[in-house]
Amino acid sequence: MHLGPPSDRGEGLQPAGGQRLARYASLVNRSTPGPPQAWTRRLLRCGVAAGPAFVAVFLFEGAARDGYQPLRHPVSSLALGPRGWIQAGNFAMAGTLSAAAAAGLARAGDPAAGRAAPALIGAAGAGLIGAAVFTTDPVSGYPPGTPDALTHPTRTGTAHNLAAVPVFVGLPAAALASGRRSWRAGQHHFGLYSVGTAVIMLTAIALAGAGFGQSPRLINFGGLFQRASIITGFAWLTALSAQALRRTPPTAAPRRQAG
């Protein structure tokens, strides 16, 4: 809020009241302290890092794990077995960074984010943390020796699948909301990119679900389609966070005192 000198705000102010008002205006018009702005930038950097870190870990683990086929098996299956703690920690890390990104986007007030996108990104972060807590059921023959599909899913596996909903639905919804706001703000390229992200994510995860559901034509590519969906969504989160970071200066620009 910007307040002018006392003479501009009304002529009937008493001298003491005018001095108080002038002192208050001086305080308001000083530059915003650095720490709040710096915190916003730190949170946005979490959004920039979330995708690359998450993807790098599950790609490395998928390549190193015996009996695991990245094209066929879901990312969540990496949380099974003796080394499962690595992927569980990866879920928790990605969820925490995504939740931090949501807070940073809400604080930054970026026009491409609005209110809906940060809320949906935060829900996706919570879903990832839930995926770390609840381990998935075996599917498509991993770990080796398990059936392609369980006849009766476990409660833990069901909880894991429910935790995945905010990720694979929330991120596309956030991208759609951002695309709409970006287009209205005249940022047509980012708007189209956001809408394209949503379409690719939803299409890819639908194909992945068919593969994990043992569709004969897609069973060997379920992991590939799921990875396409995840990488597409997190690449968009990185781009959105980086865009907001560029628009958020290290400290607020100082305002000139009126008068």
C-alpha positions as CSV (number, residue, x, y, z in Angstrom):
1,M,0.0,0.0,0.0
2,H,1.3,3.4,-0.9
3,L,0.5,6.5,1.2
4,G,1.3,10.0,0.1
5,P,2.3,12.9,2.4
6,P,-0.2,14.1,4.9
7,S,-1.2,17.0,2.8
8,D,-2.3,14.7,0.0
9,R,-4.4,12.4,2.3
10,G,-6.5,15.2,3.8
11,E,-6.2,18.8,5.0
12,G,-7.9,18.4,8.3
13,L,-5.3,16.3,10.0
14,Q,-3.9,17.6,13.3
15,P,-0.1,18.1,13.4
16,A,0.6,15.2,15.7
17,G,-1.6,12.9,13.6
18,G,0.1,14.1,10.4
19,Q,3.5,13.3,11.9
20,R,2.4,9.8,12.8
21,L,1.0,9.3,9.3
22,A,4.2,10.5,7.7
23,R,6.3,8.2,9.9
24,Y,4.0,5.3,9.0
25,A,4.3,6.1,5.2
26,S,8.0,6.2,5.5
27,L,8.1,2.7,7.1
28,V,5.7,1.3,4.5
29,N,7.6,2.7,1.5
30,R,11.0,1.2,2.5
31,S,12.1,-1.8,0.6
32,T,10.8,-5.1,1.7
33,P,13.4,-7.0,3.8
34,G,15.4,-9.6,2.0
35,P,14.6,-12.8,4.1
36,P,11.0,-13.2,3.0
37,Q,12.0,-12.8,-0.7
38,A,15.0,-15.0,-0.2
39,W,12.8,-17.7,1.3
40,T,10.5,-17.6,-1.7
41,R,13.5,-18.1,-4.0
42,R,14.7,-21.0,-2.0
43,L,11.3,-22.7,-2.2
44,L,11.2,-22.1,-6.0
45,R,14.6,-23.7,-6.4
46,C,13.2,-26.8,-4.7
47,G,10.7,-26.9,-7.6
48,V,13.5,-26.6,-10.1
49,A,15.4,-29.4,-8.5
50,A,12.5,-31.8,-7.8
51,G,12.1,-33.3,-11.2
52,P,15.7,-33.8,-12.2
53,A,16.6,-35.3,-8.8
54,F,13.6,-37.7,-8.8
55,V,14.0,-38.8,-12.3
56,A,17.8,-39.3,-12.0
57,V,17.4,-41.6,-9.0
58,F,14.7,-43.9,-10.5
59,L,16.5,-44.1,-13.8
60,F,19.8,-45.1,-12.1
61,E,18.0,-47.6,-9.8
62,G,16.1,-49.1,-12.7
63,A,19.2,-49.6,-14.7
64,A,21.1,-51.2,-11.8
65,R,18.4,-53.5,-10.3
66,D,18.7,-57.2,-11.2
67,G,15.5,-58.6,-12.8
68,Y,14.0,-55.1,-13.2
69,Q,12.9,-54.0,-16.7
70,P,12.3,-50.2,-16.9
71,L,10.2,-50.5,-20.0
72,R,7.9,-53.0,-18.4
73,H,7.8,-52.3,-14.7
74,P,6.5,-49.3,-12.8
75,V,8.7,-46.9,-10.9
76,S,7.0,-47.8,-7.7
77,S,8.2,-51.4,-8.0
78,L,11.7,-50.1,-7.2
79,A,10.5,-49.7,-3.6
80,L,10.2,-53.5,-3.3
81,G,13.1,-55.7,-2.2
82,P,16.2,-55.1,-0.1
83,R,17.1,-51.9,-1.9
84,G,13.6,-50.6,-1.8
85,W,14.5,-48.0,0.8
86,I,16.2,-46.0,-2.0
87,Q,13.1,-45.5,-4.0
88,A,11.0,-44.9,-0.9
89,G,13.4,-42.1,0.1
90,N,13.2,-40.8,-3.5
91,F,9.5,-40.6,-3.2
92,A,9.8,-38.7,0.1
93,M,12.4,-36.4,-1.3
94,A,10.4,-35.6,-4.5
95,G,7.2,-35.1,-2.4
96,T,9.0,-32.7,0.0
97,L,10.5,-30.7,-2.8
98,S,7.2,-30.5,-4.7
99,A,5.4,-29.3,-1.6
100,A,8.1,-26.6,-1.1
101,A,7.7,-25.6,-4.7
102,A,3.9,-25.2,-4.2
103,A,4.6,-22.9,-1.2
104,G,7.1,-20.9,-3.3
105,L,4.7,-20.5,-6.2
106,A,1.9,-19.4,-3.9
107,R,4.3,-16.8,-2.2
108,A,5.7,-15.6,-5.5
109,G,2.3,-14.8,-7.0
110,D,3.4,-15.7,-10.5
111,P,0.6,-15.0,-13.0
112,A,1.1,-18.4,-14.6
113,A,0.5,-20.2,-11.3
114,G,-2.5,-18.4,-9.7
115,R,-4.0,-20.3,-6.7
116,A,-5.1,-23.6,-8.2
117,A,-1.8,-24.7,-9.6
118,P,0.1,-24.4,-6.3
119,A,-2.6,-26.2,-4.4
120,L,-2.6,-29.1,-6.9
121,I,1.2,-29.3,-6.9
122,G,1.1,-29.4,-3.1
123,A,-1.4,-32.3,-3.3
124,A,0.9,-34.1,-5.7
125,G,3.7,-33.6,-3.2
126,A,1.6,-35.1,-0.5
127,G,0.8,-38.0,-2.8
128,L,4.5,-38.7,-3.4
129,I,5.1,-38.8,0.4
130,G,2.2,-41.2,0.7
131,A,3.8,-43.4,-2.0
132,A,6.9,-43.5,0.2
133,V,4.9,-44.6,3.2
134,F,2.7,-47.2,1.4
135,T,4.6,-49.7,-0.7
136,T,3.1,-50.9,-4.0
137,D,2.1,-54.5,-4.7
138,P,4.2,-56.6,-7.1
139,V,3.0,-56.3,-10.7
140,S,4.2,-57.6,-14.1
141,G,6.4,-60.2,-12.6
142,Y,8.6,-58.0,-10.4
143,P,10.2,-58.9,-8.0
144,P,11.2,-62.1,-9.8
145,G,9.0,-65.0,-8.9
146,T,5.8,-62.9,-8.2
147,P,2.7,-63.2,-10.5
148,D,2.0,-60.6,-13.1
149,A,-1.0,-59.4,-11.1
150,L,-2.2,-60.2,-7.6
151,T,-5.6,-61.8,-7.3
152,H,-6.3,-59.8,-4.1
153,P,-4.5,-56.5,-3.8
154,T,-3.2,-55.7,-0.3
155,R,-4.3,-52.7,1.8
156,T,-0.9,-51.2,1.5
157,G,-0.9,-51.6,-2.3
158,T,-4.3,-50.0,-2.5
159,A,-3.2,-47.1,-0.3
160,H,-0.2,-46.7,-2.6
161,N,-2.5,-46.5,-5.7
162,L,-4.7,-43.9,-4.0
163,A,-1.6,-41.8,-3.1
164,A,-0.7,-41.8,-6.8
165,V,-4.0,-40.2,-7.9
166,P,-2.9,-36.6,-6.8
167,V,0.3,-37.1,-8.7
168,F,-1.0,-38.4,-12.0
169,V,-4.2,-36.3,-11.9
170,G,-3.1,-33.3,-9.8
171,L,-0.1,-32.4,-12.0
172,P,-2.1,-32.4,-15.3
173,A,-4.9,-30.4,-13.6
174,A,-2.3,-27.9,-12.4
175,A,-0.8,-27.7,-15.9
176,L,-4.3,-27.1,-17.4
177,A,-5.0,-24.3,-14.8
178,S,-1.6,-22.7,-15.5
179,G,-2.2,-23.0,-19.3
180,R,-5.5,-21.2,-19.0
181,R,-4.0,-18.4,-16.9
182,S,-0.9,-18.1,-19.1
183,W,-3.1,-17.8,-22.2
184,R,-5.2,-15.1,-20.7
185,A,-2.1,-13.2,-19.6
186,G,-0.8,-13.3,-23.2
187,Q,1.9,-15.9,-22.5
188,H,0.7,-18.1,-25.3
189,H,3.8,-20.3,-25.7
190,F,3.8,-21.3,-22.0
191,G,0.1,-21.7,-22.1
192,L,0.3,-24.2,-25.0
193,Y,3.2,-26.0,-23.3
194,S,1.2,-26.4,-20.1
195,V,-1.9,-27.7,-22.0
196,G,0.3,-30.1,-24.0
197,T,1.9,-31.3,-20.7
198,A,-1.5,-32.2,-19.4
199,V,-2.6,-34.0,-22.5
200,I,0.7,-36.0,-22.7
201,M,0.6,-36.9,-19.0
202,L,-3.0,-38.2,-19.0
203,T,-2.6,-40.1,-22.3
204,A,0.7,-41.7,-21.2
205,I,-0.6,-42.7,-17.8
206,A,-3.7,-44.2,-19.3
207,L,-1.5,-46.4,-21.6
208,A,0.7,-47.3,-18.6
209,G,-2.3,-48.4,-16.6
210,A,-3.4,-50.6,-19.5
211,G,0.1,-52.1,-19.5
212,F,0.1,-52.8,-15.8
213,G,-3.4,-54.2,-16.2
214,Q,-1.8,-56.9,-18.4
215,S,-3.0,-55.7,-21.7
216,P,-1.2,-58.1,-24.2
217,R,-0.1,-55.3,-26.5
218,L,1.0,-52.9,-23.8
219,I,2.3,-55.1,-20.9
220,N,5.9,-54.8,-22.0
221,F,5.7,-51.0,-22.3
222,G,3.8,-50.0,-19.1
223,G,7.0,-48.7,-17.5
224,L,7.9,-46.7,-20.6
225,F,4.6,-44.9,-20.7
226,Q,4.6,-44.3,-17.0
227,R,8.1,-42.7,-17.2
228,A,7.0,-40.6,-20.1
229,S,4.1,-39.2,-18.0
230,I,6.3,-38.6,-14.9
231,I,9.1,-36.9,-16.9
232,T,6.7,-34.7,-18.8
233,G,5.0,-33.6,-15.6
234,F,8.1,-32.9,-13.6
235,A,9.7,-31.1,-16.6
236,W,6.8,-28.7,-16.6
237,L,7.1,-28.2,-12.8
238,T,10.8,-27.3,-13.3
239,A,9.9,-24.9,-16.1
240,L,7.1,-23.3,-14.0
241,S,9.4,-22.9,-11.0
242,A,12.2,-21.5,-13.1
243,Q,9.9,-19.0,-14.7
244,A,8.7,-17.8,-11.3
245,L,12.2,-17.7,-10.0
246,R,13.3,-15.4,-12.8
247,R,10.5,-13.1,-12.0
248,T,11.2,-13.0,-8.3
249,P,14.2,-10.7,-7.5
250,P,16.5,-11.5,-4.6
251,T,15.1,-8.5,-2.8
252,A,12.1,-6.4,-3.4
253,A,12.8,-3.2,-5.4
254,P,12.9,-0.2,-3.2
255,R,10.1,2.2,-3.5
256,R,10.5,6.0,-3.7
257,Q,9.1,8.0,-0.8
258,A,6.3,10.3,-1.8
259,G,6.6,13.9,-1.0
